[in-house]
Amino acid sequence: MKKKKSIFLRKLKNNSMSIISVLSTIIGIFFLAWIITVVFKTGFSSFNWSFFTQATKPYGIPDGGIANAILGTLFITFGAAAIGIPPGLLGGIYLSEFGRNSRLGDMIRFSSNVMMGIPSIIVGLFVYTLLVYTTKTFSGFAGSVALAIIMFPVIVRTTEDMLSMVPNQLRESALALGTPRWKTTFSIVFRSAKTGLITGILLSLARVSGETAPLLFTALWSDSWPFNFFTQPTANLTVTITEYATNSPFDEMHAKAWGAALLITIAILCLNITCRTLFKEAKK
């Protein structure tokens, strides 16, 4: 009797958890589909030629677009990538290849994990104190630095994980043939983990693409084109959405905020789908 009861309870618990998991998944998918549907339905009506070619204009002036915000977002994001990707890759290489069991490696690993949990607004405030307050001006460059700090730990941990998946036999074979350790790492280990490393970089870009709080403290916002990237406030999509959706009384600007939200949604969806595809290839 006890055995039958034990099996019955285990099956009951297993079935109950399976049902809860399926329901949770359905609820999550439902709300995700709802959000995406609303954003597409409301934002697509804003798409027209001037929306993609005209700069934003002061409140109340018609026929504006968000072209300067799109360009500013690209400048800030690519600037963050240029600042954050090289040290992130090097940090991941050190953790995987040289400091796997060292105290320094453990400290870097722990610090990266802590950094991944720091709220982005704290990073924005830190960069504000470091760059904006000292230079007395907001800038797109300060925004790039803030986003690079957020990207850094993601790239470090992903790089370490991807390089750790490369079989040790490849390293040993190269070293046995007299190949220097640095050349083995960059020519053989890096090539083997190439797809996974690209996935990590894309994931970090997706992580920062929708950030608003750091840019409010660093890049701020502007109606002008973002050509004074290092010295003046720089237009960007996320802060434009905040300004148009919450601070403007005009319906036209509310519609443009929805359009900008749709653009960001499409970009993040494309990045995530690309990451999923590449990660599947890396597993194969």
C-alpha positions in Angstrom: 0.0 0.0 0.0 2.8 2.4 0.9 4.5 1.8 -2.4 1.3 2.4 -4.4 0.6 5.6 -2.4 4.2 6.8 -3.0 3.9 6.2 -6.8 0.5 7.9 -6.8 1.8 11.0 -5.0 4.8 11.3 -7.2 2.7 11.0 -10.4 0.2 13.5 -8.9 3.1 16.0 -8.2 4.6 15.4 -11.6 1.3 16.0 -13.5 0.5 19.0 -11.3 3.8 20.7 -12.1 3.5 19.8 -15.8 0.1 21.5 -15.9 1.3 24.6 -14.0 4.3 24.8 -16.4 2.1 24.6 -19.5 -0.4 27.1 -18.1 2.4 29.5 -17.2 3.9 29.2 -20.7 0.4 29.8 -22.3 -0.1 32.9 -20.1 3.3 34.3 -21.0 2.8 33.7 -24.7 -0.6 35.2 -24.6 0.6 38.5 -23.0 3.6 38.6 -25.4 1.4 38.1 -28.4 -1.0 40.8 -27.0 1.7 43.3 -26.5 3.2 42.7 -30.0 -0.2 42.9 -31.6 -1.1 46.2 -30.0 2.3 47.7 -30.8 2.1 46.6 -34.5 -1.5 47.6 -34.8 -1.0 51.1 -33.3 2.5 51.8 -34.5 2.2 50.7 -38.2 -0.3 53.6 -39.0 2.6 56.1 -38.3 4.8 54.7 -40.9 5.2 57.0 -43.9 7.9 58.7 -45.9 8.3 61.7 -43.6 8.4 59.5 -40.5 11.7 57.9 -41.7 13.2 61.0 -43.4 12.3 64.0 -41.3 13.9 65.0 -37.9 11.8 65.4 -34.8 10.3 68.8 -34.3 9.3 70.9 -31.3 5.9 70.2 -29.7 3.0 71.4 -31.9 4.9 71.6 -35.2 3.4 69.1 -37.7 5.1 66.9 -40.3 8.0 65.8 -38.1 9.6 62.4 -38.2 12.1 60.4 -36.1 15.0 60.0 -38.6 17.4 61.8 -36.3 16.4 59.5 -33.4 17.0 56.4 -35.6 20.4 57.7 -36.6 21.2 58.7 -33.1 20.3 55.3 -31.8 22.5 53.7 -34.4 25.4 56.0 -33.4 25.0 55.3 -29.7 24.6 51.5 -30.2 27.5 51.1 -32.5 29.6 53.3 -30.2 28.7 51.1 -27.3 29.6 48.0 -29.3 33.0 49.5 -30.2 33.7 50.3 -26.5 32.2 47.2 -24.9 32.9 44.2 -27.2 36.8 44.1 -27.3 37.2 44.2 -23.5 34.3 41.8 -23.1 35.9 39.3 -25.4 39.3 39.6 -23.8 37.8 39.2 -20.4 36.0 36.0 -21.5 39.2 34.7 -23.0 41.1 35.3 -19.8 38.4 33.5 -17.7 38.2 30.5 -20.0 41.8 30.1 -21.1 44.1 31.6 -18.5 42.3 32.3 -15.2 39.9 29.3 -15.0 41.0 28.2 -11.5 42.7 31.4 -10.3 41.6 33.8 -7.6 41.7 36.7 -10.0 39.5 34.7 -12.4 37.0 34.0 -9.6 36.9 37.7 -8.7 36.3 38.8 -12.3 33.6 36.1 -12.7 31.9 37.2 -9.5 32.1 40.9 -10.4 30.6 40.1 -13.9 27.7 38.3 -12.3 27.1 41.3 -9.9 27.3 43.7 -12.8 24.7 41.8 -14.7 22.3 42.4 -11.9 22.9 46.2 -11.4 19.9 48.3 -12.5 20.6 50.2 -15.7 19.6 53.5 -14.0 22.5 53.1 -11.6 24.9 52.7 -14.5 23.4 55.8 -16.1 23.9 57.8 -12.9 27.5 56.6 -12.6 28.3 57.7 -16.2 26.5 61.0 -15.6 28.8 61.6 -12.6 31.9 60.4 -14.6 31.3 62.2 -17.9 28.3 64.5 -18.0 28.9 66.3 -14.8 32.7 66.7 -15.4 32.2 67.9 -19.0 29.1 70.0 -18.3 27.3 68.5 -21.3 25.1 65.6 -22.3 26.4 63.6 -25.3 25.8 60.5 -27.4 29.3 59.3 -26.4 28.3 59.3 -22.7 25.3 57.2 -23.7 27.5 54.8 -25.5 29.8 54.4 -22.5 26.7 53.6 -20.3 25.4 51.0 -22.7 28.9 49.5 -23.1 29.1 49.0 -19.3 25.8 47.1 -19.5 27.0 45.0 -22.4 30.4 44.1 -20.9 29.4 41.4 -18.3 27.0 39.8 -20.8 29.8 39.4 -23.4 32.3 38.3 -20.7 30.1 35.4 -19.4 28.9 34.4 -22.9 32.5 34.3 -24.2 33.7 32.2 -21.3 30.8 29.7 -21.7 31.3 29.4 -25.5 35.1 28.9 -25.2 34.7 26.4 -22.4 32.5 24.3 -24.7 35.5 23.9 -27.2 37.1 20.4 -26.6 40.5 20.5 -24.8 41.8 18.1 -27.5 42.0 21.0 -30.0 44.1 23.1 -27.6 46.4 20.2 -26.8 46.9 19.2 -30.4 47.8 22.8 -31.4 50.2 23.2 -28.4 51.8 19.8 -29.1 52.6 21.1 -32.6 54.4 24.0 -31.1 51.8 26.7 -31.7 52.0 29.5 -29.1 49.2 29.7 -26.6 47.9 33.1 -27.8 47.8 31.8 -31.4 46.0 28.6 -30.4 43.4 30.7 -28.7 42.8 33.2 -31.5 43.3 30.9 -34.5 41.7 27.6 -33.3 39.6 28.0 -30.2 38.1 31.3 -31.4 37.2 29.9 -34.8 35.6 26.8 -33.2 33.4 29.0 -31.0 32.8 31.7 -33.6 29.0 31.2 -33.9 28.5 31.2 -30.1 30.6 34.4 -29.7 28.5 36.2 -32.4 25.4 35.0 -30.5 26.7 36.5 -27.3 27.4 39.8 -29.0 24.0 40.0 -30.5 22.4 39.1 -27.2 24.3 42.0 -25.5 23.1 44.3 -28.3 19.5 43.1 -27.7 20.0 43.7 -24.0 20.8 47.4 -24.5 18.6 48.2 -27.5 15.6 49.1 -25.4 17.3 50.9 -22.5 16.0 54.3 -21.6 17.1 55.1 -18.1 20.9 55.3 -18.8 20.3 57.5 -21.9 18.1 59.9 -19.8 21.2 60.6 -17.7 23.7 60.7 -20.5 22.6 61.3 -24.1 19.3 63.0 -23.1 17.4 64.1 -26.2 17.4 66.6 -29.0 15.5 67.7 -32.1 18.7 68.2 -34.1 20.6 65.7 -36.1 23.2 63.7 -34.1 26.3 64.9 -35.8 27.8 66.5 -32.6 28.0 63.1 -31.1 30.7 63.9 -28.5 29.6 67.4 -27.4 25.8 67.7 -27.5 22.6 65.9 -26.4 21.8 63.2 -29.0 18.4 62.1 -30.3 17.5 58.4 -29.7 14.4 56.3 -30.0 13.8 55.2 -26.4 13.9 58.8 -25.0 11.9 60.0 -27.9 9.2 57.5 -27.0 9.3 58.7 -23.4 9.0 62.3 -24.4 6.3 61.9 -27.0 4.2 59.4 -25.0 4.3 61.1 -21.6 5.2 64.8 -22.0 3.4 65.7 -25.2 -0.3 66.6 -25.3 -0.5 66.1 -29.1 -2.1 63.0 -30.7 0.3 63.1 -33.7 3.3 62.8 -31.3 1.6 60.0 -29.4 1.3 58.1 -32.8 5.0 58.7 -33.5 5.8 57.3 -30.1 4.0 54.1 -31.0 5.8 54.0 -34.4 9.2 54.3 -32.7 8.1 51.6 -30.2 7.3 49.3 -33.2 10.7 50.0 -34.7 12.5 48.9 -31.5 10.2 45.9 -31.2 11.0 44.7 -34.7 14.8 45.3 -34.1 14.8 43.3 -30.9 12.7 40.5 -32.3 15.1 40.2 -35.3 18.1 40.1 -33.0 16.6 37.5 -30.8 15.5 35.3 -33.7 19.0 35.6 -35.2 20.5 34.6 -31.8 18.3 31.6 -31.5 19.2 30.5 -35.0 22.9 30.9 -34.5 22.8 29.2 -31.1 21.1 26.1 -32.6 23.8 26.0 -35.3 26.5 26.3 -32.6 24.9 23.3 -30.7 25.0 21.2 -33.8 
